[in-house]
Amino acid sequence: MIATAILIAALLAAPHDAAATPAPGQQQDVVPADATTGIAEALALVNEGDLAGAITAAEALCDNAGERVAACALLGSLHVEAGAFDRAMEILAPLTERETPDAGVLYNAGRASEGAGRIEDAVDYYGRSLGIQPHSPTLRALGMMLGRHGQPAEAYLFLQRWTASNPGDLEARVAAAAGAIALERAPEAEALLEGLPADEPGVKMLRAQVLLQQADPWGAINELRDLAAEPPPDIGGGIRRTLARAYLIVGEAEGALEQMKSLEAAGPEDAVLLASAWFQAGRLDEAIATLAPYAEPLPGSPRPENPPPVARDIVLEYGRYLHSAGEAARAVPFLRLATELDAGMPDAYQALGQALAASGEREEAREILDRFQVLSRDASDEVASVNERRQDIADPTGREVRGALELAADGEIDEALTVLAREARLASTDPRPAYAASSILLDAGRHEEALAAADRALAAAPGRADGLYQRGAVLMSLERLAESEEMFRQALQAQPTHTATLSDYAVLLMSGARNGEAAGLLRRLLELRPGDPVARGHLDRLRATGAAGGDRTEELPPAALGRQLLRNRDFRAAEAPLDRAVLLDPDNASLRIDLASALWENNKPAEAELHAREAVALESSSAAAHRLLGGLLLWRGEHLEAAEFLERAAALAQPDAALLVDIARAWDGAAGDEPGTADGPTRLATAEDAYRRAVAAAPDHKEAIYGLARVLQRLGRNDEAEAQMERYMELYGEDQRATGEKGPTASEDPPDGN
């Protein structure tokens, strides 16, 4: 274990790969290949278990200028292993202040500071080390230290990342599970505990806590009931507290009291739990007496900036108990303080209003109870409330995002962003925290920050409609309208029913006087949300504008406009309205064929192929779709696949000469792709047949005649080939003479046959 710790952080005259560093508990020799002879000898002593000898050797090396940095790094790590933490820091401190300190030196400085009880210094050194090597074992060291010092939630930020790549580190998984539970992330805690020894007391306690968070108190009781008879001393308090909470939930106050009476060192959290047990058991005096030492000083004390949640629980429960004991006036200051400590808690307002009414303060009581009504849910929403709580258990990220948005709505922008930043670290693959942060920043007018957050969301989930929309909305606020339109277009391509995109995209189009396109989006939005007053208002104004005159072509729906432009061979202008038409009606194969044709003409074959394939999938009996896709594939040189789609097009509709030529070219190319295979002659024969059918359909089709001549030549039928070539040259000569007399003739059909 000593050797492993030293390997992690010592002898770092040159950087090492953190991914190759062994996890704690793994053994290996620690003599790096690039170590000098002196350092290698010192490390050999470490491997032999001679720590004192290694220290002596390293001290001598520190006087050698050529080895000083590496030797002192080694010496500092050895003193950490020996428990001489202050001496280790004397050696390591100068190395940590170098212009480019080594991650391993900072790691060992953190270990030395932790050993000496200087926790804040340790956090600083560990954090700096992680800034250099983010995925190193320093994650584990920092997380475990925070967990040992009563900060399981903060520890989880680091241990989650460590255990994800080191699932065999069972000790770290247990600590990470405790952090997940502290953060009320039951699904993640459950996953961390999966596969750990089921009978291990610490694991059983954590499983019970997960069950409590999953609203299964009887499961928690069954997990811990037998263990509580003689719990291990180091976790006995945690076992009893967990079991007491479970008993209270199921209404077994005596069971809760039995567990809580056994605790020797009670704090404020324990006092709240014990008082609840006394109250549930009907022993009101004991409940009041339990909370009095903690509650009585609070109303007259200076208010801390961030009071702990337990303070709210103490004054709320104490006020309730006093009211129940007939001391409503005495309860009022405590309950008033509860509403101040948590202004969004309905229960506190209800209890305060009732106490004020009982004290004769009826006017104020009415105001407070009105506030309670605003905060509390209607009885009809009870099912929704239960469902929301269940969803919160299963989706902690969604819970945190919703909470952050509520904070932002109350004006707590920075606090909301802090919550979202932490959640983004905990759920690094979930884009929702970044979406929410971008939205909050956009509303706050912090546009550049909002754009950066939108970019993070897209990096976490590329291609998601929400992320594309959010980036488009930010770009629109920055007046980068062309980029914004591209984002909106991609968002609707990913999710044609994305209502926020339909709404904002319509506004963007209206700002550019593209009213016909905007109207199409608004009509689609009203189909999805018939009662949307904003969309209805926009559409009514557009209709009024249209009635007053204007460009009637622009007022055409996107599909009609695009097809009209396509007929006029204005392919560049046709692309945009056809694209929007497809977004509005993504299941329309005919529209996709039209869009693919425009894209092909605009030299965008990859996009054209995408829509052609969608058209084939949407309407498998469409000869036009198969023909277009086959032509695109033929252009790309995908001969065999092109032949498949072109043959299907010919089977679905009577083929013309142009289609037959494309089929022949596809089989001809497929034969050339694999000339040495047995399929070659067969494919050439198929090409010959298609060329002959094309010539039969159009006897003067020069490309068919020329192709037939080439295929016959490849088949070794030279006489026939020569005859076809002579016919081709004859037709070619006629064309040349006609060109000289009348000017150039129209070009032949393009490869897709359109």
ChimeraX attribute file (.defattr): number of C-alpha atoms within 10 A of each C-alpha:
attribute: neighborCount
match mode: 1-to-1
recipient: residues
	/A:1	14
	/A:2	19
	/A:3	22
	/A:4	19
	/A:5	25
	/A:6	23
	/A:7	23
	/A:8	27
	/A:9	27
	/A:10	25
	/A:11	31
	/A:12	21
	/A:13	15
	/A:14	9
	/A:15	11
	/A:16	18
	/A:17	10
	/A:18	17
	/A:19	12
	/A:20	9
	/A:21	16
	/A:22	17
	/A:23	19
	/A:24	16
	/A:25	11
	/A:26	11
	/A:27	14
	/A:28	12
	/A:29	13
	/A:30	21
	/A:31	20
	/A:32	14
	/A:33	7
	/A:34	11
	/A:35	18
	/A:36	16
	/A:37	10
	/A:38	15
	/A:39	22
	/A:40	17
	/A:41	16
	/A:42	26
	/A:43	29
	/A:44	17
	/A:45	17
	/A:46	22
	/A:47	20
	/A:48	13
	/A:49	13
	/A:50	13
	/A:51	20
	/A:52	14
	/A:53	15
	/A:54	22
	/A:55	23
	/A:56	12
	/A:57	19
	/A:58	26
	/A:59	18
	/A:60	14
	/A:61	22
	/A:62	19
	/A:63	12
	/A:64	11
	/A:65	9
	/A:66	11
	/A:67	18
	/A:68	17
	/A:69	20
	/A:70	22
	/A:71	29
	/A:72	25
	/A:73	29
	/A:74	33
	/A:75	29
	/A:76	32
	/A:77	34
	/A:78	26
	/A:79	21
	/A:80	26
	/A:81	20
	/A:82	14
	/A:83	14
	/A:84	16
	/A:85	23
	/A:86	16
	/A:87	14
	/A:88	26
	/A:89	23
	/A:90	12
	/A:91	19
	/A:92	24
	/A:93	14
	/A:94	12
	/A:95	21
	/A:96	23
	/A:97	11
	/A:98	9
	/A:99	7
	/A:100	9
	/A:101	16
	/A:102	25
	/A:103	29
	/A:104	32
	/A:105	29
	/A:106	29
	/A:107	32
	/A:108	34
	/A:109	32
	/A:110	30
	/A:111	29
	/A:112	29
	/A:113	24
	/A:114	21
	/A:115	16
	/A:116	17
	/A:117	12
	/A:118	13
	/A:119	19
	/A:120	12
	/A:121	17
	/A:122	25
	/A:123	21
	/A:124	17
	/A:125	26
	/A:126	28
	/A:127	20
	/A:128	20
	/A:129	28
	/A:130	20
	/A:131	11
	/A:132	15
	/A:133	20
	/A:134	15
	/A:135	18
	/A:136	24
	/A:137	26
	/A:138	30
	/A:139	25
	/A:140	27
	/A:141	24
	/A:142	29
	/A:143	29
	/A:144	21
	/A:145	18
	/A:146	22
	/A:147	21
	/A:148	12
	/A:149	10
	/A:150	11
	/A:151	16
	/A:152	24
	/A:153	22
	/A:154	19
	/A:155	26
	/A:156	31
	/A:157	21
	/A:158	23
	/A:159	31
	/A:160	27
	/A:161	19
	/A:162	24
	/A:163	22
	/A:164	12
	/A:165	11
	/A:166	18
	/A:167	12
	/A:168	12
	/A:169	16
	/A:170	16
	/A:171	13
	/A:172	23
	/A:173	25
	/A:174	20
	/A:175	27
	/A:176	32
	/A:177	30
	/A:178	29
	/A:179	28
	/A:180	27
	/A:181	22
	/A:182	17
	/A:183	15
	/A:184	19
	/A:185	23
	/A:186	25
	/A:187	18
	/A:188	20
	/A:189	26
	/A:190	18
	/A:191	11
	/A:192	23
	/A:193	21
	/A:194	13
	/A:195	9
	/A:196	15
	/A:197	12
	/A:198	12
	/A:199	10
	/A:200	9
	/A:201	19
	/A:202	21
	/A:203	18
	/A:204	20
	/A:205	25
	/A:206	24
	/A:207	25
	/A:208	25
	/A:209	31
	/A:210	28
	/A:211	20
	/A:212	21
	/A:213	19
	/A:214	20
	/A:215	16
	/A:216	16
	/A:217	23
	/A:218	17
	/A:219	17
	/A:220	26
	/A:221	21
	/A:222	12
	/A:223	21
	/A:224	22
	/A:225	12
	/A:226	10
	/A:227	17
	/A:228	18
	/A:229	11
	/A:230	8
	/A:231	17
	/A:232	13
	/A:233	9
	/A:234	9
	/A:235	12
	/A:236	20
	/A:237	20
	/A:238	17
	/A:239	25
	/A:240	26
	/A:241	21
	/A:242	22
	/A:243	29
	/A:244	24
	/A:245	26
	/A:246	27
	/A:247	22
	/A:248	21
	/A:249	15
	/A:250	12
	/A:251	14
	/A:252	16
	/A:253	22
	/A:254	16
	/A:255	16
	/A:256	27
	/A:257	22
	/A:258	15
	/A:259	21
	/A:260	23
	/A:261	11
	/A:262	12
	/A:263	14
	/A:264	8
	/A:265	7
	/A:266	14
	/A:267	9
	/A:268	17
	/A:269	15
	/A:270	17
	/A:271	21
	/A:272	23
	/A:273	23
	/A:274	28
	/A:275	27
	/A:276	27
	/A:277	28
	/A:278	22
	/A:279	19
	/A:280	18
	/A:281	18
	/A:282	12
	/A:283	13
	/A:284	19
	/A:285	14
	/A:286	17
	/A:287	25
	/A:288	22
	/A:289	14
	/A:290	21
	/A:291	23
	/A:292	15
	/A:293	12
	/A:294	17
	/A:295	21
	/A:296	14
	/A:297	10
	/A:298	17
	/A:299	15
	/A:300	8
	/A:301	8
	/A:302	8
	/A:303	10
	/A:304	7
	/A:305	6
	/A:306	7
	/A:307	11
	/A:308	10
	/A:309	11
	/A:310	14
	/A:311	18
	/A:312	23
	/A:313	20
	/A:314	26
	/A:315	30
	/A:316	26
	/A:317	25
	/A:318	27
	/A:319	30
	/A:320	23
	/A:321	22
	/A:322	21
	/A:323	23
	/A:324	14
	/A:325	13
	/A:326	13
	/A:327	16
	/A:328	24
	/A:329	18
	/A:330	14
	/A:331	26
	/A:332	25
	/A:333	17
	/A:334	26
	/A:335	31
	/A:336	22
	/A:337	20
	/A:338	26
	/A:339	22
	/A:340	14
	/A:341	21
	/A:342	15
	/A:343	12
	/A:344	14
	/A:345	16
	/A:346	20
	/A:347	16
	/A:348	29
	/A:349	29
	/A:350	22
	/A:351	26
	/A:352	31
	/A:353	27
	/A:354	21
	/A:355	29
	/A:356	25
	/A:357	18
	/A:358	17
	/A:359	18
	/A:360	12
	/A:361	14
	/A:362	15
	/A:363	11
	/A:364	14
	/A:365	22
	/A:366	15
	/A:367	13
	/A:368	24
	/A:369	20
	/A:370	15
	/A:371	16
	/A:372	21
	/A:373	14
	/A:374	11
	/A:375	16
	/A:376	16
	/A:377	13
	/A:378	10
	/A:379	9
	/A:380	8
	/A:381	11
	/A:382	11
	/A:383	10
	/A:384	12
	/A:385	14
	/A:386	11
	/A:387	12
	/A:388	14
	/A:389	15
	/A:390	14
	/A:391	13
	/A:392	19
	/A:393	20
	/A:394	17
	/A:395	16
	/A:396	19
	/A:397	20
	/A:398	17
	/A:399	16
	/A:400	19
	/A:401	23
	/A:402	18
	/A:403	15
	/A:404	26
	/A:405	22
	/A:406	14
	/A:407	17
	/A:408	21
	/A:409	12
	/A:410	10
	/A:411	12
	/A:412	13
	/A:413	19
	/A:414	14
	/A:415	13
	/A:416	24
	/A:417	23
	/A:418	13
	/A:419	18
	/A:420	25
	/A:421	15
	/A:422	15
	/A:423	22
	/A:424	22
	/A:425	15
	/A:426	17
	/A:427	17
	/A:428	15
	/A:429	13
	/A:430	17
	/A:431	23
	/A:432	24
	/A:433	30
	/A:434	29
	/A:435	25
	/A:436	24
	/A:437	31
	/A:438	30
	/A:439	23
	/A:440	24
	/A:441	22
	/A:442	20
	/A:443	14
	/A:444	13
	/A:445	13
	/A:446	14
	/A:447	19
	/A:448	15
	/A:449	16
	/A:450	27
	/A:451	24
	/A:452	17
	/A:453	27
	/A:454	29
	/A:455	21
	/A:456	21
	/A:457	29
	/A:458	21
	/A:459	14
	/A:460	19
	/A:461	17
	/A:462	13
	/A:463	15
	/A:464	16
	/A:465	24
	/A:466	24
	/A:467	27
	/A:468	27
	/A:469	29
	/A:470	30
	/A:471	29
	/A:472	29
	/A:473	29
	/A:474	27
	/A:475	22
	/A:476	21
	/A:477	15
	/A:478	13
	/A:479	12
	/A:480	13
	/A:481	18
	/A:482	12
	/A:483	14
	/A:484	25
	/A:485	22
	/A:486	14
	/A:487	24
	/A:488	28
	/A:489	24
	/A:490	20
	/A:491	27
	/A:492	25
	/A:493	19
	/A:494	16
	/A:495	18
	/A:496	20
	/A:497	19
	/A:498	18
	/A:499	19
	/A:500	17
	/A:501	28
	/A:502	26
	/A:503	20
	/A:504	22
	/A:505	27
	/A:506	26
	/A:507	21
	/A:508	21
	/A:509	18
	/A:510	17
	/A:511	12
	/A:512	10
	/A:513	12
	/A:514	16
	/A:515	26
	/A:516	25
	/A:517	24
	/A:518	28
	/A:519	26
	/A:520	21
	/A:521	29
	/A:522	26
	/A:523	17
	/A:524	19
	/A:525	24
	/A:526	19
	/A:527	12
	/A:528	13
	/A:529	13
	/A:530	12
	/A:531	11
	/A:532	14
	/A:533	11
	/A:534	12
	/A:535	23
	/A:536	17
	/A:537	12
	/A:538	18
	/A:539	21
	/A:540	13
	/A:541	12
	/A:542	18
	/A:543	15
	/A:544	11
	/A:545	12
	/A:546	16
	/A:547	9
	/A:548	8
	/A:549	8
	/A:550	11
	/A:551	11
	/A:552	9
	/A:553	11
	/A:554	15
	/A:555	20
	/A:556	18
	/A:557	20
	/A:558	25
	/A:559	22
	/A:560	16
	/A:561	21
	/A:562	28
	/A:563	21
	/A:564	15
	/A:565	18
	/A:566	20
	/A:567	10
	/A:568	10
	/A:569	13
	/A:570	16
	/A:571	20
	/A:572	14
	/A:573	15
	/A:574	27
	/A:575	23
	/A:576	19
	/A:577	22
	/A:578	28
	/A:579	24
	/A:580	24
	/A:581	24
	/A:582	25
	/A:583	23
	/A:584	23
	/A:585	16
	/A:586	20
	/A:587	15
	/A:588	16
	/A:589	24
	/A:590	18
	/A:591	22
	/A:592	28
	/A:593	27
	/A:594	26
	/A:595	30
	/A:596	31
	/A:597	26
	/A:598	28
	/A:599	24
	/A:600	19
	/A:601	17
	/A:602	16
	/A:603	10
	/A:604	13
	/A:605	19
	/A:606	15
	/A:607	13
	/A:608	25
	/A:609	22
	/A:610	13
	/A:611	25
	/A:612	28
	/A:613	20
	/A:614	21
	/A:615	27
	/A:616	23
	/A:617	15
	/A:618	17
	/A:619	17
	/A:620	14
	/A:621	15
	/A:622	19
	/A:623	21
	/A:624	24
	/A:625	31
	/A:626	29
	/A:627	31
	/A:628	30
	/A:629	29
	/A:630	34
	/A:631	28
	/A:632	23
	/A:633	24
	/A:634	26
	/A:635	16
	/A:636	12
	/A:637	15
	/A:638	17
	/A:639	23
	/A:640	21
	/A:641	16
	/A:642	29
	/A:643	26
	/A:644	16
	/A:645	23
	/A:646	31
	/A:647	21
	/A:648	19
	/A:649	24
	/A:650	18
	/A:651	12
	/A:652	16
	/A:653	12
	/A:654	9
	/A:655	20
	/A:656	14
	/A:657	22
	/A:658	23
	/A:659	25
	/A:660	25
	/A:661	28
	/A:662	30
	/A:663	33
	/A:664	31
	/A:665	27
	/A:666	32
	/A:667	28
	/A:668	29
	/A:669	23
	/A:670	24
	/A:671	24
	/A:672	16
	/A:673	15
	/A:674	11
	/A:675	14
	/A:676	10
	/A:677	11
	/A:678	10
	/A:679	13
	/A:680	19
	/A:681	17
	/A:682	13
	/A:683	21
	/A:684	25
	/A:685	19
	/A:686	19
	/A:687	29
	/A:688	25
	/A:689	16
	/A:690	26
	/A:691	30
	/A:692	21
	/A:693	19
	/A:694	27
	/A:695	20
	/A:696	13
	/A:697	15
	/A:698	15
	/A:699	13
	/A:700	14
	/A:701	19
	/A:702	20
	/A:703	19
	/A:704	28
	/A:705	26
	/A:706	18
	/A:707	24
	/A:708	29
	/A:709	26
	/A:710	19
	/A:711	22
	/A:712	20
	/A:713	16
	/A:714	14
	/A:715	14
	/A:716	11
	/A:717	13
	/A:718	15
	/A:719	12
	/A:720	14
	/A:721	22
	/A:722	15
	/A:723	12
	/A:724	21
	/A:725	20
	/A:726	15
	/A:727	17
	/A:728	22
	/A:729	14
	/A:730	12
	/A:731	16
	/A:732	13
	/A:733	12
	/A:734	12
	/A:735	14
	/A:736	13
	/A:737	12
	/A:738	13
	/A:739	12
	/A:740	10
	/A:741	9
	/A:742	8
	/A:743	10
	/A:744	11
	/A:745	10
	/A:746	6
	/A:747	6
	/A:748	11
	/A:749	10
	/A:750	11
	/A:751	19
	/A:752	23
	/A:753	18
	/A:754	12
